[in-house]
Amino acid sequence: MFFKFIKQLLNFSHLTNRNENGIKVVIYATMIASILLDAYEKINKLKGFKIMKLRFAAELEESIVYDLIRLCGEDFEKLNKIYQNKTS
């Protein structure tokens, strides 16, 4: 049931690593994500997994961007430099 859940709802299609430690990391990360999504669904009293997953992703992205801006002292130039270094 767990593997059916992660394949269908979390879009987990294949392993990106073939060694034992890499597989454990991916499975643990997927389990943590599923627990967070379940908690988010219960806290916000939502129905329907796909809409809840999209809403969770949007709120998480907003939170990360807010934290990045705050950590950069609201200096958008500094934030752009950090982002460009990460994508290069």
PyMOL Python script that loads the backbone (N, CA, C, O; Angstrom):
from pymol import cmd

cmd.read_pdbstr("""\
ATOM      1  N   MET A   1       0.820  -1.193   0.000  1.00  0.00           N
ATOM      2  CA  MET A   1       0.000   0.000   0.000  1.00  0.00           C
ATOM      3  C   MET A   1       0.869   1.264   0.000  1.00  0.00           C
ATOM      4  O   MET A   1       0.556   2.235  -0.689  1.00  0.00           O
ATOM      5  N   PHE A   2       1.955   1.247   0.771  1.00  0.00           N
ATOM      6  CA  PHE A   2       2.823   2.418   0.846  1.00  0.00           C
ATOM      7  C   PHE A   2       3.406   2.752  -0.518  1.00  0.00           C
ATOM      8  O   PHE A   2       3.395   3.909  -0.935  1.00  0.00           O
ATOM      9  N   PHE A   3       3.918   1.736  -1.215  1.00  0.00           N
ATOM     10  CA  PHE A   3       4.531   2.000  -2.520  1.00  0.00           C
ATOM     11  C   PHE A   3       3.495   2.432  -3.551  1.00  0.00           C
ATOM     12  O   PHE A   3       3.798   3.244  -4.425  1.00  0.00           O
ATOM     13  N   LYS A   4       2.297   1.909  -3.462  1.00  0.00           N
ATOM     14  CA  LYS A   4       1.222   2.363  -4.349  1.00  0.00           C
ATOM     15  C   LYS A   4       0.923   3.836  -4.077  1.00  0.00           C
ATOM     16  O   LYS A   4       0.746   4.621  -5.009  1.00  0.00           O
ATOM     17  N   PHE A   5       0.868   4.204  -2.803  1.00  0.00           N
ATOM     18  CA  PHE A   5       0.615   5.586  -2.407  1.00  0.00           C
ATOM     19  C   PHE A   5       1.695   6.519  -2.951  1.00  0.00           C
ATOM     20  O   PHE A   5       1.377   7.540  -3.561  1.00  0.00           O
ATOM     21  N   ILE A   6       2.965   6.181  -2.735  1.00  0.00           N
ATOM     22  CA  ILE A   6       4.027   7.098  -3.165  1.00  0.00           C
ATOM     23  C   ILE A   6       4.144   7.158  -4.686  1.00  0.00           C
ATOM     24  O   ILE A   6       4.537   8.187  -5.234  1.00  0.00           O
ATOM     25  N   LYS A   7       3.811   6.077  -5.365  1.00  0.00           N
ATOM     26  CA  LYS A   7       3.875   6.105  -6.832  1.00  0.00           C
ATOM     27  C   LYS A   7       2.736   6.927  -7.415  1.00  0.00           C
ATOM     28  O   LYS A   7       2.958   7.731  -8.321  1.00  0.00           O
ATOM     29  N   GLN A   8       1.539   6.743  -6.916  1.00  0.00           N
ATOM     30  CA  GLN A   8       0.378   7.405  -7.507  1.00  0.00           C
ATOM     31  C   GLN A   8       0.221   8.853  -7.047  1.00  0.00           C
ATOM     32  O   GLN A   8      -0.054   9.730  -7.866  1.00  0.00           O
ATOM     33  N   LEU A   9       0.389   9.114  -5.768  1.00  0.00           N
ATOM     34  CA  LEU A   9       0.073  10.432  -5.251  1.00  0.00           C
ATOM     35  C   LEU A   9       1.279  11.353  -5.090  1.00  0.00           C
ATOM     36  O   LEU A   9       1.133  12.573  -5.161  1.00  0.00           O
ATOM     37  N   LEU A  10       2.457  10.794  -4.877  1.00  0.00           N
ATOM     38  CA  LEU A  10       3.637  11.628  -4.714  1.00  0.00           C
ATOM     39  C   LEU A  10       4.522  11.624  -5.960  1.00  0.00           C
ATOM     40  O   LEU A  10       5.623  12.173  -5.946  1.00  0.00           O
ATOM     41  N   ASN A  11       4.038  11.006  -7.031  1.00  0.00           N
ATOM     42  CA  ASN A  11       4.759  10.957  -8.320  1.00  0.00           C
ATOM     43  C   ASN A  11       6.159  10.362  -8.172  1.00  0.00           C
ATOM     44  O   ASN A  11       7.103  10.828  -8.811  1.00  0.00           O
ATOM     45  N   PHE A  12       6.291   9.367  -7.357  1.00  0.00           N
ATOM     46  CA  PHE A  12       7.546   8.664  -7.142  1.00  0.00           C
ATOM     47  C   PHE A  12       7.602   7.544  -8.169  1.00  0.00           C
ATOM     48  O   PHE A  12       6.937   6.520  -8.015  1.00  0.00           O
ATOM     49  N   SER A  13       8.400   7.741  -9.224  1.00  0.00           N
ATOM     50  CA  SER A  13       8.375   6.758 -10.305  1.00  0.00           C
ATOM     51  C   SER A  13       9.576   5.828 -10.333  1.00  0.00           C
ATOM     52  O   SER A  13       9.452   4.669 -10.727  1.00  0.00           O
ATOM     53  N   HIS A  14      10.736   6.322  -9.919  1.00  0.00           N
ATOM     54  CA  HIS A  14      11.919   5.458  -9.936  1.00  0.00           C
ATOM     55  C   HIS A  14      12.961   5.965  -8.943  1.00  0.00           C
ATOM     56  O   HIS A  14      12.939   7.120  -8.517  1.00  0.00           O
ATOM     57  N   LEU A  15      13.863   5.069  -8.593  1.00  0.00           N
ATOM     58  CA  LEU A  15      14.934   5.441  -7.673  1.00  0.00           C
ATOM     59  C   LEU A  15      16.029   6.166  -8.437  1.00  0.00           C
ATOM     60  O   LEU A  15      16.393   5.767  -9.543  1.00  0.00           O
ATOM     61  N   THR A  16      16.546   7.222  -7.849  1.00  0.00           N
ATOM     62  CA  THR A  16      17.610   7.982  -8.494  1.00  0.00           C
ATOM     63  C   THR A  16      18.983   7.495  -8.082  1.00  0.00           C
ATOM     64  O   THR A  16      19.993   7.923  -8.641  1.00  0.00           O
ATOM     65  N   ASN A  17      19.026   6.606  -7.110  1.00  0.00           N
ATOM     66  CA  ASN A  17      20.291   6.093  -6.613  1.00  0.00           C
ATOM     67  C   ASN A  17      20.164   4.588  -6.451  1.00  0.00           C
ATOM     68  O   ASN A  17      19.082   4.085  -6.150  1.00  0.00           O
ATOM     69  N   ARG A  18      21.245   3.875  -6.646  1.00  0.00           N
ATOM     70  CA  ARG A  18      21.174   2.410  -6.581  1.00  0.00           C
ATOM     71  C   ARG A  18      21.864   1.816  -5.348  1.00  0.00           C
ATOM     72  O   ARG A  18      21.751   0.614  -5.108  1.00  0.00           O
ATOM     73  N   ASN A  19      22.572   2.631  -4.567  1.00  0.00           N
ATOM     74  CA  ASN A  19      23.195   2.048  -3.380  1.00  0.00           C
ATOM     75  C   ASN A  19      22.221   2.077  -2.207  1.00  0.00           C
ATOM     76  O   ASN A  19      21.243   2.824  -2.227  1.00  0.00           O
ATOM     77  N   GLU A  20      22.484   1.276  -1.201  1.00  0.00           N
ATOM     78  CA  GLU A  20      21.565   1.107  -0.083  1.00  0.00           C
ATOM     79  C   GLU A  20      21.292   2.417   0.654  1.00  0.00           C
ATOM     80  O   GLU A  20      20.143   2.719   0.976  1.00  0.00           O
ATOM     81  N   ASN A  21      22.327   3.183   0.918  1.00  0.00           N
ATOM     82  CA  ASN A  21      22.147   4.441   1.640  1.00  0.00           C
ATOM     83  C   ASN A  21      21.299   5.426   0.832  1.00  0.00           C
ATOM     84  O   ASN A  21      20.432   6.094   1.396  1.00  0.00           O
ATOM     85  N   GLY A  22      21.535   5.526  -0.474  1.00  0.00           N
ATOM     86  CA  GLY A  22      20.750   6.418  -1.323  1.00  0.00           C
ATOM     87  C   GLY A  22      19.281   6.046  -1.347  1.00  0.00           C
ATOM     88  O   GLY A  22      18.412   6.918  -1.324  1.00  0.00           O
ATOM     89  N   ILE A  23      19.004   4.754  -1.393  1.00  0.00           N
ATOM     90  CA  ILE A  23      17.613   4.282  -1.394  1.00  0.00           C
ATOM     91  C   ILE A  23      16.945   4.613  -0.066  1.00  0.00           C
ATOM     92  O   ILE A  23      15.792   5.044  -0.038  1.00  0.00           O
ATOM     93  N   LYS A  24      17.672   4.412   1.045  1.00  0.00           N
ATOM     94  CA  LYS A  24      17.114   4.750   2.360  1.00  0.00           C
ATOM     95  C   LYS A  24      16.781   6.233   2.458  1.00  0.00           C
ATOM     96  O   LYS A  24      15.724   6.606   2.967  1.00  0.00           O
ATOM     97  N   VAL A  25      17.686   7.076   1.968  1.00  0.00           N
ATOM     98  CA  VAL A  25      17.465   8.528   2.030  1.00  0.00           C
ATOM     99  C   VAL A  25      16.212   8.910   1.256  1.00  0.00           C
ATOM    100  O   VAL A  25      15.396   9.692   1.745  1.00  0.00           O
ATOM    101  N   VAL A  26      16.052   8.369   0.057  1.00  0.00           N
ATOM    102  CA  VAL A  26      14.880   8.689  -0.772  1.00  0.00           C
ATOM    103  C   VAL A  26      13.599   8.203  -0.110  1.00  0.00           C
ATOM    104  O   VAL A  26      12.598   8.920  -0.096  1.00  0.00           O
ATOM    105  N   ILE A  27      13.619   7.009   0.431  1.00  0.00           N
ATOM    106  CA  ILE A  27      12.420   6.470   1.077  1.00  0.00           C
ATOM    107  C   ILE A  27      12.085   7.265   2.339  1.00  0.00           C
ATOM    108  O   ILE A  27      10.918   7.576   2.576  1.00  0.00           O
ATOM    109  N   TYR A  28      13.089   7.598   3.151  1.00  0.00           N
ATOM    110  CA  TYR A  28      12.828   8.401   4.354  1.00  0.00           C
ATOM    111  C   TYR A  28      12.289   9.783   3.985  1.00  0.00           C
ATOM    112  O   TYR A  28      11.347  10.263   4.616  1.00  0.00           O
ATOM    113  N   ALA A  29      12.867  10.419   2.985  1.00  0.00           N
ATOM    114  CA  ALA A  29      12.395  11.739   2.563  1.00  0.00           C
ATOM    115  C   ALA A  29      10.950  11.661   2.073  1.00  0.00           C
ATOM    116  O   ALA A  29      10.144  12.549   2.354  1.00  0.00           O
ATOM    117  N   THR A  30      10.630  10.604   1.345  1.00  0.00           N
ATOM    118  CA  THR A  30       9.263  10.417   0.848  1.00  0.00           C
ATOM    119  C   THR A  30       8.297  10.177   2.006  1.00  0.00           C
ATOM    120  O   THR A  30       7.176  10.686   1.997  1.00  0.00           O
ATOM    121  N   MET A  31       8.727   9.409   2.993  1.00  0.00           N
ATOM    122  CA  MET A  31       7.878   9.170   4.152  1.00  0.00           C
ATOM    123  C   MET A  31       7.649  10.463   4.939  1.00  0.00           C
ATOM    124  O   MET A  31       6.533  10.720   5.392  1.00  0.00           O
ATOM    125  N   ILE A  32       8.686  11.270   5.103  1.00  0.00           N
ATOM    126  CA  ILE A  32       8.542  12.555   5.797  1.00  0.00           C
ATOM    127  C   ILE A  32       7.574  13.457   5.036  1.00  0.00           C
ATOM    128  O   ILE A  32       6.721  14.107   5.641  1.00  0.00           O
ATOM    129  N   ALA A  33       7.705  13.495   3.710  1.00  0.00           N
ATOM    130  CA  ALA A  33       6.798  14.306   2.895  1.00  0.00           C
ATOM    131  C   ALA A  33       5.359  13.838   3.049  1.00  0.00           C
ATOM    132  O   ALA A  33       4.452  14.664   3.161  1.00  0.00           O
ATOM    133  N   SER A  34       5.135  12.534   3.056  1.00  0.00           N
ATOM    134  CA  SER A  34       3.766  12.030   3.182  1.00  0.00           C
ATOM    135  C   SER A  34       3.190  12.348   4.567  1.00  0.00           C
ATOM    136  O   SER A  34       1.997  12.630   4.688  1.00  0.00           O
ATOM    137  N   ILE A  35       4.028  12.305   5.611  1.00  0.00           N
ATOM    138  CA  ILE A  35       3.563  12.660   6.963  1.00  0.00           C
ATOM    139  C   ILE A  35       3.216  14.145   7.030  1.00  0.00           C
ATOM    140  O   ILE A  35       2.194  14.519   7.605  1.00  0.00           O
ATOM    141  N   LEU A  36       4.063  14.990   6.445  1.00  0.00           N
ATOM    142  CA  LEU A  36       3.776  16.429   6.425  1.00  0.00           C
ATOM    143  C   LEU A  36       2.484  16.726   5.673  1.00  0.00           C
ATOM    144  O   LEU A  36       1.673  17.538   6.120  1.00  0.00           O
ATOM    145  N   LEU A  37       2.293  16.067   4.532  1.00  0.00           N
ATOM    146  CA  LEU A  37       1.065  16.276   3.759  1.00  0.00           C
ATOM    147  C   LEU A  37      -0.157  15.816   4.544  1.00  0.00           C
ATOM    148  O   LEU A  37      -1.195  16.477   4.518  1.00  0.00           O
ATOM    149  N   ASP A  38      -0.045  14.703   5.232  1.00  0.00           N
ATOM    150  CA  ASP A  38      -1.160  14.193   6.033  1.00  0.00           C
ATOM    151  C   ASP A  38      -1.493  15.160   7.160  1.00  0.00           C
ATOM    152  O   ASP A  38      -2.664  15.443   7.412  1.00  0.00           O
ATOM    153  N   ALA A  39      -0.465  15.668   7.842  1.00  0.00           N
ATOM    154  CA  ALA A  39      -0.690  16.628   8.924  1.00  0.00           C
ATOM    155  C   ALA A  39      -1.307  17.912   8.381  1.00  0.00           C
ATOM    156  O   ALA A  39      -2.228  18.461   8.985  1.00  0.00           O
ATOM    157  N   TYR A  40      -0.805  18.391   7.247  1.00  0.00           N
ATOM    158  CA  TYR A  40      -1.338  19.601   6.614  1.00  0.00           C
ATOM    159  C   TYR A  40      -2.814  19.420   6.276  1.00  0.00           C
ATOM    160  O   TYR A  40      -3.621  20.325   6.487  1.00  0.00           O
ATOM    161  N   GLU A  41      -3.162  18.254   5.755  1.00  0.00           N
ATOM    162  CA  GLU A  41      -4.542  17.967   5.386  1.00  0.00           C
ATOM    163  C   GLU A  41      -5.449  18.002   6.613  1.00  0.00           C
ATOM    164  O   GLU A  41      -6.548  18.553   6.559  1.00  0.00           O
ATOM    165  N   LYS A  42      -4.994  17.416   7.715  1.00  0.00           N
ATOM    166  CA  LYS A  42      -5.817  17.375   8.929  1.00  0.00           C
ATOM    167  C   LYS A  42      -5.923  18.745   9.595  1.00  0.00           C
ATOM    168  O   LYS A  42      -6.998  19.133  10.051  1.00  0.00           O
ATOM    169  N   ILE A  43      -4.818  19.473   9.650  1.00  0.00           N
ATOM    170  CA  ILE A  43      -4.822  20.798  10.285  1.00  0.00           C
ATOM    171  C   ILE A  43      -5.751  21.753   9.540  1.00  0.00           C
ATOM    172  O   ILE A  43      -6.480  22.527  10.161  1.00  0.00           O
ATOM    173  N   ASN A  44      -5.724  21.696   8.211  1.00  0.00           N
ATOM    174  CA  ASN A  44      -6.536  22.604   7.399  1.00  0.00           C
ATOM    175  C   ASN A  44      -7.892  22.035   7.025  1.00  0.00           C
ATOM    176  O   ASN A  44      -8.656  22.673   6.301  1.00  0.00           O
ATOM    177  N   LYS A  45      -8.198  20.842   7.512  1.00  0.00           N
ATOM    178  CA  LYS A  45      -9.494  20.187   7.272  1.00  0.00           C
ATOM    179  C   LYS A  45      -9.844  20.172   5.785  1.00  0.00           C
ATOM    180  O   LYS A  45     -10.926  20.595   5.379  1.00  0.00           O
ATOM    181  N   LEU A  46      -8.904  19.675   4.989  1.00  0.00           N
ATOM    182  CA  LEU A  46      -9.081  19.636   3.541  1.00  0.00           C
ATOM    183  C   LEU A  46      -9.491  18.249   3.080  1.00  0.00           C
ATOM    184  O   LEU A  46      -9.207  17.247   3.736  1.00  0.00           O
ATOM    185  N   LYS A  47     -10.157  18.213   1.953  1.00  0.00           N
ATOM    186  CA  LYS A  47     -10.524  16.955   1.307  1.00  0.00           C
ATOM    187  C   LYS A  47      -9.911  16.965  -0.091  1.00  0.00           C
ATOM    188  O   LYS A  47      -9.780  18.022  -0.708  1.00  0.00           O
ATOM    189  N   GLY A  48      -9.550  15.827  -0.570  1.00  0.00           N
ATOM    190  CA  GLY A  48      -8.972  15.732  -1.905  1.00  0.00           C
ATOM    191  C   GLY A  48      -7.466  15.944  -1.878  1.00  0.00           C
ATOM    192  O   GLY A  48      -6.986  17.029  -1.548  1.00  0.00           O
ATOM    193  N   PHE A  49      -6.741  14.916  -2.222  1.00  0.00           N
ATOM    194  CA  PHE A  49      -5.294  14.934  -2.054  1.00  0.00           C
ATOM    195  C   PHE A  49      -4.584  15.853  -3.044  1.00  0.00           C
ATOM    196  O   PHE A  49      -3.641  16.547  -2.665  1.00  0.00           O
ATOM    197  N   LYS A  50      -5.014  15.873  -4.290  1.00  0.00           N
ATOM    198  CA  LYS A  50      -4.294  16.642  -5.310  1.00  0.00           C
ATOM    199  C   LYS A  50      -4.348  18.147  -5.058  1.00  0.00           C
ATOM    200  O   LYS A  50      -3.328  18.828  -5.162  1.00  0.00           O
ATOM    201  N   ILE A  51      -5.522  18.668  -4.731  1.00  0.00           N
ATOM    202  CA  ILE A  51      -5.653  20.099  -4.454  1.00  0.00           C
ATOM    203  C   ILE A  51      -4.876  20.455  -3.202  1.00  0.00           C
ATOM    204  O   ILE A  51      -4.217  21.494  -3.154  1.00  0.00           O
ATOM    205  N   MET A  52      -4.944  19.599  -2.183  1.00  0.00           N
ATOM    206  CA  MET A  52      -4.212  19.833  -0.949  1.00  0.00           C
ATOM    207  C   MET A  52      -2.712  19.837  -1.211  1.00  0.00           C
ATOM    208  O   MET A  52      -1.989  20.653  -0.640  1.00  0.00           O
ATOM    209  N   LYS A  53      -2.236  18.940  -2.062  1.00  0.00           N
ATOM    210  CA  LYS A  53      -0.811  18.864  -2.373  1.00  0.00           C
ATOM    211  C   LYS A  53      -0.347  20.133  -3.091  1.00  0.00           C
ATOM    212  O   LYS A  53       0.735  20.645  -2.804  1.00  0.00           O
ATOM    213  N   LEU A  54      -1.146  20.636  -4.010  1.00  0.00           N
ATOM    214  CA  LEU A  54      -0.808  21.876  -4.715  1.00  0.00           C
ATOM    215  C   LEU A  54      -0.801  23.065  -3.765  1.00  0.00           C
ATOM    216  O   LEU A  54       0.082  23.919  -3.841  1.00  0.00           O
ATOM    217  N   ARG A  55      -1.779  23.123  -2.876  1.00  0.00           N
ATOM    218  CA  ARG A  55      -1.858  24.220  -1.915  1.00  0.00           C
ATOM    219  C   ARG A  55      -0.675  24.177  -0.945  1.00  0.00           C
ATOM    220  O   ARG A  55      -0.103  25.213  -0.609  1.00  0.00           O
ATOM    221  N   PHE A  56      -0.317  22.980  -0.501  1.00  0.00           N
ATOM    222  CA  PHE A  56       0.831  22.810   0.390  1.00  0.00           C
ATOM    223  C   PHE A  56       2.109  23.274  -0.303  1.00  0.00           C
ATOM    224  O   PHE A  56       2.918  23.981   0.297  1.00  0.00           O
ATOM    225  N   ALA A  57       2.294  22.883  -1.559  1.00  0.00           N
ATOM    226  CA  ALA A  57       3.498  23.271  -2.312  1.00  0.00           C
ATOM    227  C   ALA A  57       3.563  24.791  -2.476  1.00  0.00           C
ATOM    228  O   ALA A  57       4.633  25.384  -2.339  1.00  0.00           O
ATOM    229  N   ALA A  58       2.431  25.417  -2.768  1.00  0.00           N
ATOM    230  CA  ALA A  58       2.407  26.872  -2.949  1.00  0.00           C
ATOM    231  C   ALA A  58       2.741  27.589  -1.637  1.00  0.00           C
ATOM    232  O   ALA A  58       3.508  28.552  -1.638  1.00  0.00           O
ATOM    233  N   GLU A  59       2.178  27.130  -0.530  1.00  0.00           N
ATOM    234  CA  GLU A  59       2.461  27.750   0.766  1.00  0.00           C
ATOM    235  C   GLU A  59       3.919  27.523   1.174  1.00  0.00           C
ATOM    236  O   GLU A  59       4.548  28.415   1.744  1.00  0.00           O
ATOM    237  N   LEU A  60       4.454  26.344   0.889  1.00  0.00           N
ATOM    238  CA  LEU A  60       5.850  26.054   1.210  1.00  0.00           C
ATOM    239  C   LEU A  60       6.786  26.943   0.405  1.00  0.00           C
ATOM    240  O   LEU A  60       7.751  27.486   0.942  1.00  0.00           O
ATOM    241  N   GLU A  61       6.498  27.092  -0.888  1.00  0.00           N
ATOM    242  CA  GLU A  61       7.317  27.964  -1.732  1.00  0.00           C
ATOM    243  C   GLU A  61       7.268  29.408  -1.230  1.00  0.00           C
ATOM    244  O   GLU A  61       8.298  30.080  -1.167  1.00  0.00           O
ATOM    245  N   GLU A  62       6.092  29.878  -0.878  1.00  0.00           N
ATOM    246  CA  GLU A  62       5.938  31.246  -0.363  1.00  0.00           C
ATOM    247  C   GLU A  62       6.741  31.427   0.930  1.00  0.00           C
ATOM    248  O   GLU A  62       7.389  32.454   1.130  1.00  0.00           O
ATOM    249  N   SER A  63       6.688  30.434   1.785  1.00  0.00           N
ATOM    250  CA  SER A  63       7.423  30.501   3.050  1.00  0.00           C
ATOM    251  C   SER A  63       8.931  30.518   2.820  1.00  0.00           C
ATOM    252  O   SER A  63       9.650  31.264   3.485  1.00  0.00           O
ATOM    253  N   ILE A  64       9.410  29.713   1.898  1.00  0.00           N
ATOM    254  CA  ILE A  64      10.842  29.672   1.599  1.00  0.00           C
ATOM    255  C   ILE A  64      11.312  30.997   1.016  1.00  0.00           C
ATOM    256  O   ILE A  64      12.368  31.502   1.396  1.00  0.00           O
ATOM    257  N   VAL A  65      10.541  31.562   0.100  1.00  0.00           N
ATOM    258  CA  VAL A  65      10.904  32.851  -0.494  1.00  0.00           C
ATOM    259  C   VAL A  65      10.907  33.938   0.576  1.00  0.00           C
ATOM    260  O   VAL A  65      11.814  34.770   0.611  1.00  0.00           O
ATOM    261  N   TYR A  66       9.907  33.938   1.440  1.00  0.00           N
ATOM    262  CA  TYR A  66       9.851  34.923   2.523  1.00  0.00           C
ATOM    263  C   TYR A  66      11.081  34.806   3.417  1.00  0.00           C
ATOM    264  O   TYR A  66      11.700  35.812   3.763  1.00  0.00           O
ATOM    265  N   ASP A  67      11.433  33.577   3.790  1.00  0.00           N
ATOM    266  CA  ASP A  67      12.604  33.374   4.651  1.00  0.00           C
ATOM    267  C   ASP A  67      13.894  33.803   3.964  1.00  0.00           C
ATOM    268  O   ASP A  67      14.768  34.384   4.606  1.00  0.00           O
ATOM    269  N   LEU A  68      14.026  33.525   2.669  1.00  0.00           N
ATOM    270  CA  LEU A  68      15.213  33.955   1.933  1.00  0.00           C
ATOM    271  C   LEU A  68      15.332  35.478   1.912  1.00  0.00           C
ATOM    272  O   LEU A  68      16.414  36.027   2.118  1.00  0.00           O
ATOM    273  N   ILE A  69      14.225  36.145   1.665  1.00  0.00           N
ATOM    274  CA  ILE A  69      14.232  37.613   1.636  1.00  0.00           C
ATOM    275  C   ILE A  69      14.587  38.168   3.011  1.00  0.00           C
ATOM    276  O   ILE A  69      15.369  39.112   3.120  1.00  0.00           O
ATOM    277  N   ARG A  70      14.012  37.584   4.055  1.00  0.00           N
ATOM    278  CA  ARG A  70      14.295  38.033   5.413  1.00  0.00           C
ATOM    279  C   ARG A  70      15.763  37.799   5.773  1.00  0.00           C
ATOM    280  O   ARG A  70      16.398  38.666   6.374  1.00  0.00           O
ATOM    281  N   LEU A  71      16.306  36.633   5.411  1.00  0.00           N
ATOM    282  CA  LEU A  71      17.700  36.328   5.712  1.00  0.00           C
ATOM    283  C   LEU A  71      18.674  37.226   4.953  1.00  0.00           C
ATOM    284  O   LEU A  71      19.789  37.468   5.415  1.00  0.00           O
ATOM    285  N   CYS A  72      18.255  37.715   3.797  1.00  0.00           N
ATOM    286  CA  CYS A  72      19.100  38.622   3.018  1.00  0.00           C
ATOM    287  C   CYS A  72      18.916  40.069   3.461  1.00  0.00           C
ATOM    288  O   CYS A  72      19.427  40.981   2.811  1.00  0.00           O
ATOM    289  N   GLY A  73      18.212  40.289   4.528  1.00  0.00           N
ATOM    290  CA  GLY A  73      17.983  41.648   5.016  1.00  0.00           C
ATOM    291  C   GLY A  73      17.118  42.445   4.071  1.00  0.00           C
ATOM    292  O   GLY A  73      17.263  43.663   3.965  1.00  0.00           O
ATOM    293  N   GLU A  74      16.226  41.773   3.389  1.00  0.00           N
ATOM    294  CA  GLU A  74      15.323  42.375   2.403  1.00  0.00           C
ATOM    295  C   GLU A  74      16.088  43.076   1.290  1.00  0.00           C
ATOM    296  O   GLU A  74      15.598  44.037   0.696  1.00  0.00           O
ATOM    297  N   ASP A  75      17.290  42.589   1.013  1.00  0.00           N
ATOM    298  CA  ASP A  75      18.118  43.108  -0.068  1.00  0.00           C
ATOM    299  C   ASP A  75      17.899  42.210  -1.294  1.00  0.00           C
ATOM    300  O   ASP A  75      18.478  41.128  -1.395  1.00  0.00           O
ATOM    301  N   PHE A  76      17.061  42.674  -2.213  1.00  0.00           N
ATOM    302  CA  PHE A  76      16.692  41.855  -3.363  1.00  0.00           C
ATOM    303  C   PHE A  76      17.870  41.604  -4.305  1.00  0.00           C
ATOM    304  O   PHE A  76      17.920  40.569  -4.970  1.00  0.00           O
ATOM    305  N   GLU A  77      18.806  42.531  -4.367  1.00  0.00           N
ATOM    306  CA  GLU A  77      20.005  42.321  -5.191  1.00  0.00           C
ATOM    307  C   GLU A  77      20.818  41.146  -4.644  1.00  0.00           C
ATOM    308  O   GLU A  77      21.297  40.306  -5.406  1.00  0.00           O
ATOM    309  N   LYS A  78      20.969  41.094  -3.330  1.00  0.00           N
ATOM    310  CA  LYS A  78      21.698  39.996  -2.702  1.00  0.00           C
ATOM    311  C   LYS A  78      20.976  38.677  -2.968  1.00  0.00           C
ATOM    312  O   LYS A  78      21.616  37.665  -3.254  1.00  0.00           O
ATOM    313  N   LEU A  79      19.655  38.685  -2.875  1.00  0.00           N
ATOM    314  CA  LEU A  79      18.864  37.487  -3.141  1.00  0.00           C
ATOM    315  C   LEU A  79      19.030  37.034  -4.586  1.00  0.00           C
ATOM    316  O   LEU A  79      19.158  35.837  -4.844  1.00  0.00           O
ATOM    317  N   ASN A  80      19.031  37.978  -5.538  1.00  0.00           N
ATOM    318  CA  ASN A  80      19.232  37.626  -6.946  1.00  0.00           C
ATOM    319  C   ASN A  80      20.601  36.999  -7.173  1.00  0.00           C
ATOM    320  O   ASN A  80      20.719  36.045  -7.943  1.00  0.00           O
ATOM    321  N   LYS A  81      21.635  37.517  -6.518  1.00  0.00           N
ATOM    322  CA  LYS A  81      22.982  36.954  -6.655  1.00  0.00           C
ATOM    323  C   LYS A  81      23.030  35.530  -6.133  1.00  0.00           C
ATOM    324  O   LYS A  81      23.629  34.654  -6.755  1.00  0.00           O
ATOM    325  N   ILE A  82      22.397  35.299  -4.985  1.00  0.00           N
ATOM    326  CA  ILE A  82      22.359  33.944  -4.416  1.00  0.00           C
ATOM    327  C   ILE A  82      21.642  33.004  -5.365  1.00  0.00           C
ATOM    328  O   ILE A  82      22.115  31.895  -5.614  1.00  0.00           O
ATOM    329  N   TYR A  83      20.500  33.435  -5.901  1.00  0.00           N
ATOM    330  CA  TYR A  83      19.711  32.601  -6.802  1.00  0.00           C
ATOM    331  C   TYR A  83      20.495  32.294  -8.078  1.00  0.00           C
ATOM    332  O   TYR A  83      20.486  31.157  -8.550  1.00  0.00           O
ATOM    333  N   GLN A  84      21.165  33.289  -8.633  1.00  0.00           N
ATOM    334  CA  GLN A  84      21.939  33.087  -9.861  1.00  0.00           C
ATOM    335  C   GLN A  84      23.095  32.130  -9.628  1.00  0.00           C
ATOM    336  O   GLN A  84      23.416  31.334 -10.510  1.00  0.00           O
ATOM    337  N   ASN A  85      23.726  32.187  -8.469  1.00  0.00           N
ATOM    338  CA  ASN A  85      24.823  31.269  -8.148  1.00  0.00           C
ATOM    339  C   ASN A  85      24.315  29.847  -8.028  1.00  0.00           C
ATOM    340  O   ASN A  85      25.011  28.910  -8.421  1.00  0.00           O
ATOM    341  N   LYS A  86      23.115  29.666  -7.492  1.00  0.00           N
ATOM    342  CA  LYS A  86      22.535  28.328  -7.323  1.00  0.00           C
ATOM    343  C   LYS A  86      22.135  27.724  -8.656  1.00  0.00           C
ATOM    344  O   LYS A  86      22.241  26.511  -8.835  1.00  0.00           O
ATOM    345  N   THR A  87      21.678  28.538  -9.594  1.00  0.00           N
ATOM    346  CA  THR A  87      21.196  28.022 -10.879  1.00  0.00           C
ATOM    347  C   THR A  87      22.305  27.911 -11.915  1.00  0.00           C
ATOM    348  O   THR A  87      22.103  27.305 -12.967  1.00  0.00           O
ATOM    349  N   SER A  88      23.457  28.477 -11.643  1.00  0.00           N
ATOM    350  CA  SER A  88      24.574  28.431 -12.604  1.00  0.00           C
ATOM    351  C   SER A  88      25.347  27.148 -12.504  1.00  0.00           C
ATOM    352  O   SER A  88      26.314  26.950 -13.241  1.00  0.00           O
TER     353      SER A  88
END
""", "prot")
cmd.dss("prot")
cmd.show_as("cartoon", "prot")
cmd.util.cbc("prot")
cmd.orient("prot")
